[in-house]
């Protein structure tokens, strides 16, 4: 049972084939777009994850009082609409 796993792990460094190896000019363009999208996604992941952890720790409930209910923040709503628009626009320009 362990023999195929060990053989696979031992043989991996011997073969230098990765999905990111370019086989031609189009493949290199695709890898370039993939890399850009990947790093943008990682930045978004770190920011959203960090804000989520911060909010969970900062605003955890300490008593049973109902907090003030706030509805509608136009600046925030414009911001969370504009940021994805900028990201998608960048990707659109990058891929054309």
N, CA, C and O atoms as a printed pandas DataFrame, in Angstrom:
     atom_number atom_name residue_name chain_id  residue_number  x_coord  y_coord  z_coord
0              1         N          UNK        A               1    0.817   -1.194    0.000
1              2        CA          UNK        A               1    0.000    0.000    0.000
2              3         C          UNK        A               1    0.863    1.261    0.000
3              4         O          UNK        A               1    0.537    2.231   -0.685
4              5         N          UNK        A               2    1.945    1.258    0.750
5              6        CA          UNK        A               2    2.808    2.437    0.829
6              7         C          UNK        A               2    3.777    2.529   -0.339
7              8         O          UNK        A               2    4.307    3.605   -0.614
8              9         N          UNK        A               3    4.020    1.408   -1.039
9             10        CA          UNK        A               3    5.006    1.410   -2.115
10            11         C          UNK        A               3    4.665    2.397   -3.227
11            12         O          UNK        A               3    5.552    3.144   -3.639
12            13         N          UNK        A               4    3.426    2.445   -3.741
13            14        CA          UNK        A               4    3.135    3.435   -4.791
14            15         C          UNK        A               4    3.291    4.874   -4.305
15            16         O          UNK        A               4    3.749    5.738   -5.053
16            17         N          UNK        A               5    2.913    5.129   -3.062
17            18        CA          UNK        A               5    3.047    6.477   -2.521
18            19         C          UNK        A               5    4.513    6.874   -2.419
19            20         O          UNK        A               5    4.888    7.977   -2.816
20            21         N          UNK        A               6    5.336    5.986   -1.891
21            22        CA          UNK        A               6    6.767    6.269   -1.755
22            23         C          UNK        A               6    7.399    6.430   -3.130
23            24         O          UNK        A               6    8.201    7.341   -3.333
24            25         N          UNK        A               7    7.054    5.566   -4.074
25            26        CA          UNK        A               7    7.603    5.666   -5.429
26            27         C          UNK        A               7    7.211    6.986   -6.080
27            28         O          UNK        A               7    8.015    7.605   -6.776
28            29         N          UNK        A               8    5.989    7.409   -5.855
29            30        CA          UNK        A               8    5.535    8.678   -6.421
30            31         C          UNK        A               8    6.293    9.844   -5.810
31            32         O          UNK        A               8    6.748   10.733   -6.530
32            33         N          UNK        A               9    6.434    9.851   -4.495
33            34        CA          UNK        A               9    7.118   10.953   -3.832
34            35         C          UNK        A               9    8.600   10.991   -4.162
35            36         O          UNK        A               9    9.185   12.071   -4.238
36            37         N          UNK        A              10    9.214    9.840   -4.358
37            38        CA          UNK        A              10   10.632    9.800   -4.707
38            39         C          UNK        A              10   10.832   10.243   -6.151
39            40         O          UNK        A              10   11.832   10.888   -6.466
40            41         N          UNK        A              11    9.895    9.905   -7.030
41            42        CA          UNK        A              11   10.042   10.230   -8.442
42            43         C          UNK        A              11    9.667   11.648   -8.815
43            44         O          UNK        A              11   10.033   12.112   -9.895
44            45         N          UNK        A              12    8.952   12.348   -7.960
45            46        CA          UNK        A              12    8.501   13.704   -8.293
46            47         C          UNK        A              12    9.666   14.657   -8.546
47            48         O          UNK        A              12    9.643   15.366   -9.552
48            49         N          UNK        A              13   10.684   14.710   -7.684
49            50        CA          UNK        A              13   11.777   15.652   -7.970
50            51         C          UNK        A              13   12.576   15.295   -9.222
51            52         O          UNK        A              13   13.216   16.167   -9.809
52            53         N          UNK        A              14   12.552   14.036   -9.638
53            54        CA          UNK        A              14   13.336   13.620  -10.799
54            55         C          UNK        A              14   12.753   14.149  -12.100
55            56         O          UNK        A              14   13.488   14.335  -13.069
56            57         N          UNK        A              15   11.451   14.395  -12.141
57            58        CA          UNK        A              15   10.790   14.883  -13.350
58            59         C          UNK        A              15   10.399   16.336  -13.120
59            60         O          UNK        A              15    9.670   16.654  -12.180
60            61         N          UNK        A              16   10.890   17.207  -13.984
61            62        CA          UNK        A              16   10.580   18.628  -13.798
62            63         C          UNK        A              16    9.462   19.062  -14.751
63            64         O          UNK        A              16    9.663   19.924  -15.606
64            65         N          UNK        A              17    8.298   18.461  -14.593
65            66        CA          UNK        A              17    7.141   18.825  -15.401
66            67         C          UNK        A              17    6.104   19.433  -14.468
67            68         O          UNK        A              17    5.661   18.797  -13.512
68            69         N          UNK        A              18    5.726   20.661  -14.755
69            70        CA          UNK        A              18    4.691   21.316  -13.969
70            71         C          UNK        A              18    3.640   21.874  -14.916
71            72         O          UNK        A              18    3.925   22.083  -16.095
72            73         N          UNK        A              19    2.448   22.114  -14.432
73            74        CA          UNK        A              19    1.426   22.715  -15.289
74            75         C          UNK        A              19    1.786   24.129  -15.732
75            76         O          UNK        A              19    1.175   24.656  -16.661
76            77         N          UNK        A              20    2.764   24.747  -15.083
77            78        CA          UNK        A              20    3.132   26.111  -15.425
78            79         C          UNK        A              20    4.280   26.194  -16.419
79            80         O          UNK        A              20    4.749   27.293  -16.715
80            81         N          UNK        A              21    4.749   25.057  -16.945
81            82        CA          UNK        A              21    5.767   25.080  -17.993
82            83         C          UNK        A              21    5.127   25.516  -19.299
83            84         O          UNK        A              21    4.077   25.001  -19.685
84            85         N          UNK        A              22    5.757   26.464  -19.979
85            86        CA          UNK        A              22    5.219   26.957  -21.247
86            87         C          UNK        A              22    5.673   26.054  -22.388
87            88         O          UNK        A              22    6.859   25.752  -22.527
88            89         N          UNK        A              23    4.710   25.629  -23.200
89            90        CA          UNK        A              23    5.038   24.814  -24.361
90            91         C          UNK        A              23    4.974   25.629  -25.645
91            92         O          UNK        A              23    5.303   25.112  -26.712
92            93         N          UNK        A              24    4.572   26.853  -25.569
93            94        CA          UNK        A              24    4.464   27.713  -26.739
94            95         C          UNK        A              24    4.066   29.113  -26.327
95            96         O          UNK        A              24    3.836   29.377  -25.147
96            97         N          UNK        A              25    3.982   30.024  -27.307
97            98        CA          UNK        A              25    3.664   31.416  -26.968
98            99         C          UNK        A              25    2.269   31.586  -26.356
99           100         O          UNK        A              25    2.096   32.386  -25.437
100          101         N          UNK        A              26    1.282   30.851  -26.850
101          102        CA          UNK        A              26   -0.056   30.958  -26.269
102          103         C          UNK        A              26   -0.081   30.409  -24.849
103          104         O          UNK        A              26   -0.742   30.968  -23.974
104          105         N          UNK        A              27    0.631   29.327  -24.627
105          106        CA          UNK        A              27    0.683   28.743  -23.286
106          107         C          UNK        A              27    1.330   29.718  -22.302
107          108         O          UNK        A              27    0.895   29.822  -21.155
108          109         N          UNK        A              28    2.355   30.423  -22.742
109          110        CA          UNK        A              28    3.005   31.403  -21.861
110          111         C          UNK        A              28    2.063   32.555  -21.526
111          112         O          UNK        A              28    2.073   33.058  -20.403
112          113         N          UNK        A              29    1.247   32.977  -22.497
113          114        CA          UNK        A              29    0.252   34.019  -22.225
114          115         C          UNK        A              29   -0.776   33.536  -21.212
115          116         O          UNK        A              29   -1.162   34.280  -20.311
116          117         N          UNK        A              30   -1.217   32.295  -21.360
117          118        CA          UNK        A              30   -2.204   31.733  -20.439
118          119         C          UNK        A              30   -1.621   31.623  -19.034
119          120         O          UNK        A              30   -2.296   31.948  -18.058
120          121         N          UNK        A              31   -0.385   31.172  -18.923
121          122        CA          UNK        A              31    0.267   31.065  -17.613
122          123         C          UNK        A              31    0.421   32.448  -16.985
123          124         O          UNK        A              31    0.262   32.603  -15.774
124          125         N          UNK        A              32    0.727   33.439  -17.797
125          126        CA          UNK        A              32    0.862   34.800  -17.289
126          127         C          UNK        A              32   -0.461   35.320  -16.726
127          128         O          UNK        A              32   -0.484   35.923  -15.653
128          129         N          UNK        A              33   -1.558   35.093  -17.443
129          130        CA          UNK        A              33   -2.878   35.508  -16.959
130          131         C          UNK        A              33   -3.239   34.722  -15.701
131          132         O          UNK        A              33   -3.746   35.291  -14.735
132          133         N          UNK        A              34   -2.979   33.427  -15.713
133          134        CA          UNK        A              34   -3.269   32.586  -14.547
134          135         C          UNK        A              34   -2.522   33.100  -13.320
135          136         O          UNK        A              34   -3.098   33.191  -12.236
136          137         N          UNK        A              35   -1.259   33.432  -13.483
137          138        CA          UNK        A              35   -0.454   33.915  -12.365
138          139         C          UNK        A              35   -0.998   35.238  -11.829
139          140         O          UNK        A              35   -1.065   35.441  -10.617
140          141         N          UNK        A              36   -1.384   36.131  -12.731
141          142        CA          UNK        A              36   -1.957   37.413  -12.301
142          143         C          UNK        A              36   -3.238   37.201  -11.504
143          144         O          UNK        A              36   -3.411   37.786  -10.435
144          145         N          UNK        A              37   -4.127   36.372  -12.018
145          146        CA          UNK        A              37   -5.396   36.106  -11.343
146          147         C          UNK        A              37   -5.145   35.432   -9.994
147          148         O          UNK        A              37   -5.807   35.754   -9.007
148          149         N          UNK        A              38   -4.199   34.505   -9.950
149          150        CA          UNK        A              38   -3.882   33.812   -8.706
150          151         C          UNK        A              38   -3.431   34.793   -7.627
151          152         O          UNK        A              38   -3.912   34.727   -6.496
152          153         N          UNK        A              39   -2.515   35.702   -7.962
153          154        CA          UNK        A              39   -1.998   36.618   -6.947
154          155         C          UNK        A              39   -3.033   37.656   -6.541
155          156         O          UNK        A              39   -3.057   38.079   -5.385
156          157         N          UNK        A              40   -3.885   38.074   -7.466
157          158        CA          UNK        A              40   -4.984   38.969   -7.085
158          159         C          UNK        A              40   -5.909   38.250   -6.107
159          160         O          UNK        A              40   -6.341   38.831   -5.112
160          161         N          UNK        A              41   -6.208   36.988   -6.395
161          162        CA          UNK        A              41   -7.073   36.210   -5.503
162          163         C          UNK        A              41   -6.422   36.025   -4.134
163          164         O          UNK        A              41   -7.118   36.049   -3.119
164          165         N          UNK        A              42   -5.110   35.842   -4.087
165          166        CA          UNK        A              42   -4.430   35.682   -2.801
166          167         C          UNK        A              42   -4.486   36.965   -1.983
167          168         O          UNK        A              42   -4.667   36.918   -0.766
168          169         N          UNK        A              43   -4.332   38.108   -2.639
169          170        CA          UNK        A              43   -4.424   39.390   -1.930
170          171         C          UNK        A              43   -5.826   39.569   -1.356
171          172         O          UNK        A              43   -5.983   39.967   -0.201
172          173         N          UNK        A              44   -6.848   39.272   -2.168
173          174        CA          UNK        A              44   -8.232   39.379   -1.696
174          175         C          UNK        A              44   -8.463   38.419   -0.534
175          176         O          UNK        A              44   -9.109   38.786    0.447
176          177         N          UNK        A              45   -7.946   37.199   -0.630
177          178        CA          UNK        A              45   -8.100   36.218    0.441
178          179         C          UNK        A              45   -7.494   36.711    1.748
179          180         O          UNK        A              45   -8.119   36.600    2.803
180          181         N          UNK        A              46   -6.294   37.250    1.686
181          182        CA          UNK        A              46   -5.623   37.722    2.899
182          183         C          UNK        A              46   -6.374   38.907    3.504
183          184         O          UNK        A              46   -6.548   38.974    4.721
184          185         N          UNK        A              47   -6.820   39.840    2.666
185          186        CA          UNK        A              47   -7.540   41.009    3.177
186          187         C          UNK        A              47   -8.867   40.592    3.803
187          188         O          UNK        A              47   -9.175   40.990    4.927
188          189         N          UNK        A              48   -9.647   39.798    3.088
189          190        CA          UNK        A              48  -10.957   39.381    3.602
190          191         C          UNK        A              48  -10.795   38.508    4.845
191          192         O          UNK        A              48  -11.523   38.684    5.822
192          193         N          UNK        A              49   -9.856   37.575    4.818
193          194        CA          UNK        A              49   -9.625   36.725    5.986
194          195         C          UNK        A              49   -9.173   37.526    7.190
195          196         O          UNK        A              49   -9.630   37.287    8.308
196          197         N          UNK        A              50   -8.276   38.476    6.965
197          198        CA          UNK        A              50   -7.815   39.322    8.060
198          199         C          UNK        A              50   -8.928   40.167    8.649
199          200         O          UNK        A              50   -9.047   40.284    9.869
200          201         N          UNK        A              51   -9.752   40.761    7.778
201          202        CA          UNK        A              51  -10.881   41.555    8.270
202          203         C          UNK        A              51  -11.899   40.688    8.998
203          204         O          UNK        A              51  -12.497   41.125    9.981
204          205         N          UNK        A              52  -12.097   39.477    8.527
205          206        CA          UNK        A              52  -13.037   38.570    9.180
206          207         C          UNK        A              52  -12.561   38.199   10.587
207          208         O          UNK        A              52  -13.344   38.221   11.536
208          209         N          UNK        A              53  -11.289   37.861   10.717
209          210        CA          UNK        A              53  -10.735   37.525   12.037
210          211         C          UNK        A              53  -10.765   38.750   12.948
211          212         O          UNK        A              53  -11.122   38.648   14.122
212          213         N          UNK        A              54  -10.390   39.905   12.403
213          214        CA          UNK        A              54  -10.426   41.140   13.199
214          215         C          UNK        A              54  -11.836   41.420   13.709
215          216         O          UNK        A              54  -12.025   41.700   14.892
216          217         N          UNK        A              55  -12.821   41.345   12.823
217          218        CA          UNK        A              55  -14.207   41.628   13.218
218          219         C          UNK        A              55  -14.708   40.612   14.237
219          220         O          UNK        A              55  -15.421   40.971   15.174
220          221         N          UNK        A              56  -14.340   39.351   14.059
221          222        CA          UNK        A              56  -14.792   38.319   14.997
222          223         C          UNK        A              56  -14.208   38.542   16.386
223          224         O          UNK        A              56  -14.890   38.332   17.389
224          225         N          UNK        A              57  -12.956   38.965   16.451
225          226        CA          UNK        A              57  -12.329   39.189   17.751
226          227         C          UNK        A              57  -12.719   40.534   18.358
227          228         O          UNK        A              57  -12.939   40.634   19.565
228          229         N          UNK        A              58  -12.801   41.545   17.539
229          230        CA          UNK        A              58  -13.073   42.899   18.039
230          231         C          UNK        A              58  -14.517   43.070   18.488
231          232         O          UNK        A              58  -14.776   43.728   19.496
232          233         N          UNK        A              59  -15.447   42.495   17.763
233          234        CA          UNK        A              59  -16.854   42.748   18.020
234          235         C          UNK        A              59  -17.588   41.538   18.585
235          236         O          UNK        A              59  -18.797   41.407   18.394
236          237         N          UNK        A              60  -16.884   40.664   19.270
237          238        CA          UNK        A              60  -17.577   39.522   19.867
238          239         C          UNK        A              60  -18.479   40.003   20.997
239          240         O          UNK        A              60  -18.216   41.016   21.644
240          241         N          UNK        A              61  -19.513   39.270   21.206
241          242        CA          UNK        A              61  -20.533   39.673   22.183
242          243         C          UNK        A              61  -19.989   39.508   23.602
243          244         O          UNK        A              61  -19.445   38.462   23.957
244          245         N          UNK        A              62  -20.148   40.557   24.401
245          246        CA          UNK        A              62  -19.719   40.495   25.795
246          247         C          UNK        A              62  -20.904   40.536   26.755
247          248         O          UNK        A              62  -20.779   40.159   27.920
248          249         N          UNK        A              63  -22.047   40.991   26.266
249          250        CA          UNK        A              63  -23.250   40.997   27.094
250          251         C          UNK        A              63  -24.465   40.751   26.191
251          252         O          UNK        A              63  -24.315   40.531   24.989
252          253         N          UNK        A              64  -25.633   40.789   26.762
253          254        CA          UNK        A              64  -26.839   40.470   26.003
254          255         C          UNK        A              64  -27.563   41.697   25.461
255          256         O          UNK        A              64  -28.682   41.575   24.964
256          257         N          UNK        A              65  -26.956   42.864   25.545
257          258        CA          UNK        A              65  -27.603   44.062   25.007
258          259         C          UNK        A              65  -27.627   44.006   23.482
259          260         O          UNK        A              65  -26.699   43.501   22.848
260          261         N          UNK        A              66  -28.686   44.523   22.918
261          262        CA          UNK        A              66  -28.818   44.591   21.460
262          263         C          UNK        A              66  -28.019   45.801   20.958
263          264         O          UNK        A              66  -28.259   46.917   21.418
264          265         N          UNK        A              67  -27.081   45.609   20.032
265          266        CA          UNK        A              67  -26.296   46.742   19.543
266          267         C          UNK        A              67  -27.147   47.665   18.669
267          268         O          UNK        A              67  -28.222   47.285   18.205
268          269         N          UNK        A              68  -26.651   48.869   18.457
269          270        CA          UNK        A              68  -27.351   49.827   17.599
270          271         C          UNK        A              68  -27.398   49.289   16.173
271          272         O          UNK        A              68  -26.393   48.804   15.652
272          273         N          UNK        A              69  -28.562   49.376   15.549
273          274        CA          UNK        A              69  -28.736   48.869   14.194
274          275         C          UNK        A              69  -28.473   50.004   13.204
275          276         O          UNK        A              69  -29.148   51.033   13.230
276          277         N          UNK        A              70  -27.501   49.804   12.346
277          278        CA          UNK        A              70  -27.124   50.820   11.364
278          279         C          UNK        A              70  -27.474   50.282    9.986
279          280         O          UNK        A              70  -27.102   49.162    9.639
280          281         N          UNK        A              71  -28.189   51.077    9.204
281          282        CA          UNK        A              71  -28.591   50.657    7.860
282          283         C          UNK        A              71  -28.132   51.697    6.851
283          284         O          UNK        A              71  -28.323   52.898    7.043
284          285         N          UNK        A              72  -27.531   51.223    5.784
285          286        CA          UNK        A              72  -27.178   52.105    4.675
286          287         C          UNK        A              72  -25.976   52.982    4.958
287          288         O          UNK        A              72  -26.024   53.873    5.806
288          289         N          UNK        A              73  -24.912   52.723    4.246
289          290        CA          UNK        A              73  -23.720   53.552    4.287
290          291         C          UNK        A              73  -23.304   53.758    2.833
291          292         O          UNK        A              73  -22.605   52.914    2.273
292          293         N          UNK        A              74  -23.718   54.865    2.209
293          294        CA          UNK        A              74  -23.474   55.048    0.775
294          295         C          UNK        A              74  -22.001   54.971    0.391
295          296         O          UNK        A              74  -21.665   54.388   -0.640
296          297         N          UNK        A              75  -21.115   55.551    1.206
297          298        CA          UNK        A              75  -19.688   55.495    0.864
298          299         C          UNK        A              75  -19.172   54.063    0.845
299          300         O          UNK        A              75  -18.440   53.673   -0.065
300          301         N          UNK        A              76  -19.552   53.286    1.843
301          302        CA          UNK        A              76  -19.120   51.895    1.912
302          303         C          UNK        A              76  -19.698   51.083    0.757
303          304         O          UNK        A              76  -19.003   50.248    0.178
304          305         N          UNK        A              77  -20.953   51.320    0.422
305          306        CA          UNK        A              77  -21.579   50.590   -0.678
306          307         C          UNK        A              77  -20.926   50.930   -2.014
307          308         O          UNK        A              77  -20.755   50.051   -2.858
308          309         N          UNK        A              78  -20.563   52.183   -2.213
309          310        CA          UNK        A              78  -19.852   52.572   -3.437
310          311         C          UNK        A              78  -18.480   51.918   -3.455
311          312         O          UNK        A              78  -18.031   51.450   -4.501
312          313         N          UNK        A              79  -17.810   51.881   -2.312
313          314        CA          UNK        A              79  -16.475   51.285   -2.234
314          315         C          UNK        A              79  -16.509   49.801   -2.567
315          316         O          UNK        A              79  -15.690   49.333   -3.356
316          317         N          UNK        A              80  -17.450   49.043   -1.976
317          318        CA          UNK        A              80  -17.443   47.611   -2.240
318          319         C          UNK        A              80  -18.041   47.265   -3.593
319          320         O          UNK        A              80  -18.047   46.099   -3.985
320          321         N          UNK        A              81  -18.542   48.256   -4.307
321          322        CA          UNK        A              81  -18.910   48.058   -5.704
322          323         C          UNK        A              81  -17.753   48.454   -6.613
323          324         O          UNK        A              81  -17.519   47.813   -7.638
324          325         N          UNK        A              82  -17.028   49.506   -6.244
325          326        CA          UNK        A              82  -15.950   50.015   -7.089
326          327         C          UNK        A              82  -14.719   49.108   -7.077
327          328         O          UNK        A              82  -14.080   48.930   -8.113
328          329         N          UNK        A              83  -14.382   48.542   -5.937
329          330        CA          UNK        A              83  -13.173   47.710   -5.853
330          331         C          UNK        A              83  -13.268   46.484   -6.770
331          332         O          UNK        A              83  -12.334   46.251   -7.537
332          333         N          UNK        A              84  -14.346   45.689   -6.733
333          334        CA          UNK        A              84  -14.437   44.578   -7.685
334          335         C          UNK        A              84  -14.476   45.052   -9.138
335          336         O          UNK        A              84  -13.956   44.375  -10.024
336          337         N          UNK        A              85  -15.091   46.216   -9.385
337          338        CA          UNK        A              85  -15.118   46.756  -10.743
338          339         C          UNK        A              85  -13.707   47.058  -11.235
339          340         O          UNK        A              85  -13.379   46.777  -12.388
340          341         N          UNK        A              86  -12.880   47.619  -10.382
341          342        CA          UNK        A              86  -11.494   47.908  -10.749
342          343         C          UNK        A              86  -10.732   46.611  -10.999
343          344         O          UNK        A              86   -9.966   46.524  -11.959
344          345         N          UNK        A              87  -10.929   45.608  -10.157
345          346        CA          UNK        A              87  -10.234   44.328  -10.333
346          347         C          UNK        A              87  -10.647   43.664  -11.640
347          348         O          UNK        A              87   -9.794   43.195  -12.394
348          349         N          UNK        A              88  -11.946   43.620  -11.915
349          350        CA          UNK        A              88  -12.425   42.993  -13.151
350          351         C          UNK        A              88  -11.968   43.796  -14.366
351          352         O          UNK        A              88  -11.644   43.209  -15.399
352          353         N          UNK        A              89  -11.936   45.116  -14.267
353          354        CA          UNK        A              89  -11.445   45.945  -15.378
354          355         C          UNK        A              89   -9.974   45.665  -15.649
355          356         O          UNK        A              89   -9.559   45.570  -16.804
356          357         N          UNK        A              90   -9.182   45.532  -14.580
357          358        CA          UNK        A              90   -7.768   45.196  -14.750
358          359         C          UNK        A              90   -7.615   43.852  -15.456
359          360         O          UNK        A              90   -6.804   43.723  -16.373
360          361         N          UNK        A              91   -8.388   42.854  -15.037
361          362        CA          UNK        A              91   -8.300   41.539  -15.673
362          363         C          UNK        A              91   -8.763   41.599  -17.123
363          364         O          UNK        A              91   -8.203   40.911  -17.977
364          365         N          UNK        A              92   -9.777   42.412  -17.413
365          366        CA          UNK        A              92  -10.245   42.566  -18.790
366          367         C          UNK        A              92   -9.144   43.149  -19.667
367          368         O          UNK        A              92   -8.882   42.644  -20.758
368          369         N          UNK        A              93   -8.504   44.207  -19.191
369          370        CA          UNK        A              93   -7.428   44.834  -19.964
370          371         C          UNK        A              93   -6.245   43.883  -20.087
371          372         O          UNK        A              93   -5.601   43.818  -21.134
372          373         N          UNK        A              94   -5.964   43.155  -19.028
373          374        CA          UNK        A              94   -4.814   42.225  -19.012
374          375         C          UNK        A              94   -4.980   41.085  -20.009
375          376         O          UNK        A              94   -3.994   40.604  -20.567
376          377         N          UNK        A              95   -6.219   40.645  -20.239
377          378        CA          UNK        A              95   -6.434   39.483  -21.107
378          379         C          UNK        A              95   -6.728   39.853  -22.552
379          380         O          UNK        A              95   -6.856   38.961  -23.391
380          381         N          UNK        A              96   -6.839   41.141  -22.869
381          382        CA          UNK        A              96   -7.093   41.497  -24.271
382          383         C          UNK        A              96   -5.841   41.936  -24.963
383          384         O          UNK        A              96   -5.875   42.272  -26.146
